[in-house]
Amino acid sequence: MPAVTANTLALPRLRPAGPTDTERPVRSITTGPRGYEGEGFPVVRAFAGVPAAALDPFVHMDQMGEVEYQPGEPRGTDWHPHRGFETVTYMIDGKFAHQDSHGGGGLITDGGTQWMTAGSGILHIETPPAELVDSGGLFHGVQLWVNLPKRDKFAPPRYQAIEGADVRLLASDDGGALVRIIAGDVDDHRGPGITHTPITLAHATIESGARLSIAWRRDFNALVYVLSGSGYVGPAAHPIRQGQLAVLGRGERITVGAHPVRQSSSANAIDVLLLGGQPIREPVFHYGPFVMSSRAELIQAVEDYQAGKLGSIPPNALMPHRGGGTL
């Protein structure tokens, strides 16, 4: 269950659809393959198999977990570089520690978000804190990569810590869905994330039998990723379930719903991530932790990293904690 919850009856309501609003149709639904990242934590590759033009301005997204770790099992990443884009790490449940070579860092926990603009280049680490490694526990989050336009590829690195209590909370017009706005605008309500590229990022929990209809900028693309549960998406009510991504067509509204409870099944809400942004429509050269605008920039990024120009690991740096458990 997501850490950030609220009584939807006490929240501002999203406006219902107007008579001329059009719902965005479903263009495709894909299922993300499962794999491992960093030192061995399980992920779903949410964007696998989706054309880059449909994702723009997003580049990559992993769902981390949801997993209940035993003592000694939690894993993260070691120190590694980035250049040319932004990483957004959203912890739905659990804890992740972060540190970077420009002085940023802290603990991302229970509904919090770490928004890191790599820009001209940075080194960083994301790893479970020692106490979580030793005790085990729930771990569930998302890491999203947001591209930067060519003019901002070499912007100074920047770090934003967004606590769970800082996100903007709204309810659907019928009160059956809770929407957490992390960045961008929804119905004139703005999330706390500051972005170079105009985007909207929100997490919605839709209770069994409820339906969420949410206004969406027509000049943005629109993606719906299911974090947990199952339901339907779009005006034709296409079935969709955990680990699947829907790419939507043009229109003014996104519609997602949860099926009503059946006698033969347990009550299930559906949790979805809603993503959209203004496409950059520039060439993208992506290799490992670098997302650049040309092959020459990509080669330069690798050479700069090898020459130590992207930063250095600070003294008394955070390091992965292996703990005493066994895998």
C-alpha positions as MATLAB code, in Angstrom:
seq = 'MPAVTANTLALPRLRPAGPTDTERPVRSITTGPRGYEGEGFPVVRAFAGVPAAALDPFVHMDQMGEVEYQPGEPRGTDWHPHRGFETVTYMIDGKFAHQDSHGGGGLITDGGTQWMTAGSGILHIETPPAELVDSGGLFHGVQLWVNLPKRDKFAPPRYQAIEGADVRLLASDDGGALVRIIAGDVDDHRGPGITHTPITLAHATIESGARLSIAWRRDFNALVYVLSGSGYVGPAAHPIRQGQLAVLGRGERITVGAHPVRQSSSANAIDVLLLGGQPIREPVFHYGPFVMSSRAELIQAVEDYQAGKLGSIPPNALMPHRGGGTL';
ca = [
       0.000    0.000    0.000;
       1.460    3.413   -0.916;
       2.879    5.372    2.001;
       1.104    8.621    1.062;
      -2.635    8.235    1.626;
      -5.471   10.644    2.428;
      -9.192   10.900    2.975;
     -10.372   11.801   -0.522;
     -13.604   13.264    0.833;
     -11.595   16.108    2.389;
      -9.521   16.948   -0.720;
     -10.111   19.320   -3.642;
     -11.894   17.547   -6.499;
     -10.852   17.329  -10.122;
     -13.360   18.926  -12.456;
     -15.528   16.495  -14.431;
     -15.274   16.215  -18.196;
     -16.890   18.982  -20.217;
     -19.235   18.381  -23.164;
     -16.485   19.049  -25.743;
     -13.638   17.173  -23.991;
     -12.286   14.150  -25.843;
     -10.764   11.105  -24.154;
      -7.362    9.995  -25.328;
      -7.585    6.649  -27.140;
      -5.196    3.776  -26.454;
      -2.506    3.444  -29.134;
      -0.625    0.515  -27.615;
      -0.262   -1.562  -24.457;
       3.063   -3.269  -23.751;
       4.274   -5.504  -20.925;
       7.601   -4.622  -19.351;
      10.098   -7.478  -18.973;
      11.590   -8.202  -15.570;
      15.303   -7.902  -14.854;
      17.879   -6.725  -12.338;
      19.647   -3.400  -11.897;
      22.700   -2.161  -10.009;
      23.941   -4.719   -7.507;
      20.955   -6.971   -8.108;
      17.615   -5.383   -7.212;
      14.570   -6.522   -9.240;
      13.025   -4.139  -11.764;
      10.384   -4.024  -14.482;
      11.664   -2.279  -17.640;
       8.534   -0.218  -18.148;
       9.399    1.317  -21.533;
      10.784   -1.791  -23.243;
       9.490   -2.215  -26.794;
       7.966    1.277  -27.035;
       9.203    3.574  -29.845;
      11.286    6.488  -28.594;
       9.041    8.989  -30.396;
       6.054    7.851  -28.311;
       8.012    8.341  -25.062;
       9.669   11.714  -25.798;
      10.660   13.549  -23.563;
      11.115   10.437  -21.393;
      13.975    8.035  -22.047;
      13.820    5.154  -19.580;
      11.796    3.951  -16.586;
      12.224    1.097  -14.115;
       9.720   -0.025  -11.504;
      11.852   -1.141   -8.548;
      10.106   -3.922   -6.637;
       7.498   -4.177   -5.111;
       9.424   -6.636   -2.955;
       9.508   -7.614    0.722;
      13.213   -8.143    1.405;
      14.602  -10.558    3.955;
      17.539   -9.379    6.146;
      20.681   -8.966    4.059;
      18.838   -8.946    0.712;
      18.318   -5.231   -0.155;
      20.555   -3.984   -2.963;
      21.100   -0.689   -4.765;
      23.766    0.806   -7.042;
      27.399    1.709   -6.498;
      28.850    5.071   -7.585;
      28.207    5.774  -11.284;
      28.058    8.767  -13.686;
      25.272   10.577  -15.553;
      25.203   13.402  -18.091;
      22.593   15.057  -20.283;
      19.288   14.281  -18.547;
      17.404   14.161  -15.222;
      16.832   11.150  -12.963;
      13.648   11.055  -10.904;
      13.585    8.479   -8.097;
      10.162    8.128   -6.482;
       9.925    5.869   -3.417;
       6.353    4.640   -3.032;
       7.259    2.550    0.028;
      10.583    1.964    1.764;
      13.880    3.846    1.876;
      16.750    4.652   -0.480;
      19.857    6.646    0.471;
      21.442    8.974   -2.085;
      24.633   10.996   -2.402;
      26.223   12.819   -5.326;
      29.519   14.478   -6.182;
      28.018   18.010   -6.078;
      26.948   17.908   -2.434;
      23.411   16.636   -2.858;
      22.038   13.694   -0.948;
      19.813   12.381    1.767;
      17.222    9.725    2.425;
      14.362    9.166   -0.016;
      11.564    7.583    1.983;
       7.856    6.680    1.911;
       6.402    8.810   -0.864;
       9.441   11.059   -1.305;
      11.153   11.911   -4.593;
      14.773   12.692   -5.449;
      14.936   14.836   -8.588;
      18.499   15.042   -9.868;
      19.471   17.123  -12.894;
      22.683   15.503  -14.107;
      23.202   18.212  -16.744;
      26.906   18.697  -17.472;
      27.839   15.650  -15.435;
      27.678   14.119  -11.994;
      28.590   10.998  -10.029;
      26.056    9.520   -7.616;
      25.029    6.477   -5.631;
      21.611    5.137   -4.618;
      21.554    2.346   -2.078;
      19.340    1.021    0.722;
      20.402    2.438    4.099;
      22.302    0.076    6.402;
      19.327   -0.418    8.720;
      17.107   -1.616    5.851;
      19.809   -3.997    4.615;
      20.179   -5.470    8.114;
      16.464   -5.730    8.896;
      14.916   -6.297    5.485;
      11.558   -4.753    4.677;
       9.317   -3.351    1.958;
      10.933   -1.718   -1.066;
       8.912   -0.211   -3.930;
       9.758    2.696   -6.171;
      10.247    4.052   -9.667;
      13.196    5.609  -11.439;
      12.367    7.766  -14.456;
      14.828    9.391  -16.859;
      13.699   12.727  -18.343;
      15.603   14.015  -21.359;
      17.005   17.547  -21.501;
      16.873   19.601  -24.701;
      20.205   20.295  -26.388;
      20.354   23.801  -24.894;
      20.230   22.343  -21.354;
      22.467   19.284  -21.789;
      25.327   21.055  -19.991;
      23.274   22.883  -17.364;
      24.783   22.916  -13.859;
      23.814   19.812  -11.861;
      20.904   20.351   -9.477;
      19.277   18.298   -6.738;
      15.699   18.527   -5.427;
      14.445   16.635   -2.401;
      10.646   16.354   -2.485;
       9.169   14.856    0.666;
       6.007   12.778    0.578;
       4.191   15.493    2.515;
       5.055   18.038   -0.217;
       3.135   16.423   -3.088;
      -0.170   17.987   -4.130;
      -3.136   15.773   -3.250;
      -6.413   15.779   -5.201;
      -9.464   13.545   -5.457;
     -11.389   12.442   -8.514;
     -14.744   14.130   -9.079;
     -16.532   11.175   -7.389;
     -13.999   10.826   -4.560;
     -13.038    7.278   -5.603;
      -9.435    8.063   -6.610;
      -6.505    9.772   -4.882;
      -4.090   11.683   -7.139;
      -0.603   12.696   -5.975;
       0.946   15.364   -8.226;
       4.752   15.210   -8.070;
       5.499   17.629  -10.923;
       3.563   19.685  -13.438;
      -0.021   20.922  -13.482;
      -3.281   19.018  -13.237;
      -6.485   21.041  -13.387;
      -4.608   24.214  -12.286;
      -3.096   22.382   -9.286;
       0.718   22.280   -9.378;
       3.138   19.720   -7.996;
       6.394   20.699   -6.255;
       8.892   19.328   -8.815;
      10.834   21.936  -10.817;
      11.614   20.719  -14.327;
      13.673   21.930  -17.294;
      11.406   20.084  -19.723;
       7.643   20.752  -19.332;
       6.149   17.509  -17.967;
       3.459   16.195  -15.646;
       4.094   13.272  -13.286;
       1.372   11.951  -10.974;
       0.565    8.772   -9.019;
      -3.088    7.766   -8.689;
      -4.786    5.124   -6.561;
      -8.212    4.199   -7.922;
     -10.456    2.168   -5.640;
     -12.405   -0.871   -6.826;
     -15.274    0.163   -9.095;
     -14.085    3.789   -9.349;
     -13.072    5.683  -12.477;
     -10.575    8.518  -12.826;
     -11.026   11.089  -15.595;
      -8.243   13.648  -15.534;
      -7.617   16.688  -17.743;
      -4.359   16.504  -19.715;
      -2.559   19.103  -21.811;
      -3.232   18.475  -25.478;
       0.365   19.335  -26.475;
       1.743   16.680  -24.072;
       2.072   13.000  -24.826;
       0.313   10.679  -22.366;
       1.487    7.422  -20.764;
      -0.220    5.269  -18.131;
       1.868    2.679  -16.280;
       0.255    0.217  -13.854;
       2.208   -0.101  -10.614;
      -0.162   -2.638   -9.040;
      -3.587   -4.166   -9.555;
      -5.587   -4.328  -12.762;
      -8.320   -2.342  -14.450;
      -8.969   -0.560  -17.734;
      -7.777    2.484  -19.648;
      -9.144    4.740  -22.398;
     -12.620    5.294  -23.817;
     -12.864    1.687  -25.054;
     -11.923    0.351  -21.573;
      -8.887   -1.673  -22.697;
      -7.847   -4.138  -19.961;
      -4.520   -3.298  -18.309;
      -2.593   -4.807  -15.393;
       0.534   -4.488  -13.280;
       3.717   -4.027  -15.317;
       1.924   -2.774  -18.435;
       2.276    0.612  -20.139;
      -0.442    2.271  -22.214;
       0.551    4.864  -24.818;
      -2.393    7.166  -25.507;
      -3.310    9.226  -28.548;
      -4.431   12.831  -28.751;
      -7.197   14.347  -26.671;
      -7.906   16.400  -23.550;
      -8.500   13.714  -20.927;
      -7.024   10.467  -19.585;
      -9.425    7.820  -18.271;
      -8.376    4.929  -16.010;
     -10.649    2.699  -13.947;
     -10.607   -0.183  -11.489;
     -12.949   -3.126  -11.946;
     -15.683   -3.570   -9.327;
     -15.150   -6.223   -6.665;
     -16.381   -9.648   -7.711;
     -17.581  -12.243   -5.263;
     -14.803  -14.606   -6.316;
     -11.959  -12.103   -5.889;
     -10.492   -9.869   -3.212;
     -10.949   -6.109   -3.255;
      -8.301   -4.569   -5.511;
      -7.494   -0.950   -6.175;
      -5.321   -0.097   -9.163;
      -2.259    2.118   -8.749;
      -1.027    3.925  -11.855;
       1.679    6.377  -12.778;
       0.477    9.113  -15.160;
       3.231   10.668  -17.272;
       3.247   13.237  -20.022;
       5.440   15.937  -21.436;
       6.109   18.291  -24.291;
       8.098   16.294  -26.860;
      11.587   17.714  -27.452;
      11.828   16.257  -30.977;
      15.633   16.330  -31.099;
      18.095   13.523  -31.877;
      18.790   11.256  -28.892;
      22.061    9.336  -28.530;
      21.806    7.087  -25.469;
      24.600    4.902  -24.162;
      24.518    3.555  -20.616;
      24.297    6.489  -18.172;
      24.656    9.197  -20.849;
      21.859   10.750  -22.947;
      23.224   13.240  -25.479;
      22.240   15.021  -28.711;
      24.963   13.649  -30.997;
      27.423   10.790  -31.292;
      30.291   13.257  -30.765;
      28.739   14.429  -27.456;
      28.316   10.812  -26.398;
      31.960    9.982  -27.093;
      32.995   13.140  -25.245;
      30.885   12.138  -22.217;
      32.615    8.756  -21.996;
      36.050   10.362  -22.379;
      35.261   13.040  -19.773;
      34.123   10.389  -17.309;
      37.263    8.329  -17.866;
      39.348   11.489  -17.340;
      37.596   12.252  -14.038;
      35.870   15.396  -15.345;
      32.352   14.437  -14.211;
      33.225   14.765  -10.524;
      34.903   12.728   -7.833;
      33.636   10.525   -5.032;
      33.654   12.717   -1.900;
      35.563   11.875    1.298;
      33.548    9.736    3.748;
      31.287    8.802    0.841;
      28.197    6.665    1.204;
      28.975    3.099    0.137;
      26.794    0.021   -0.377;
      26.163   -1.836    2.871;
      26.291   -5.587    2.392;
      24.945   -6.583    5.831;
      25.230   -9.925    7.505;
      22.483  -11.813    5.690;
      22.889  -14.171    2.759;
      21.213  -14.114   -0.643;
];
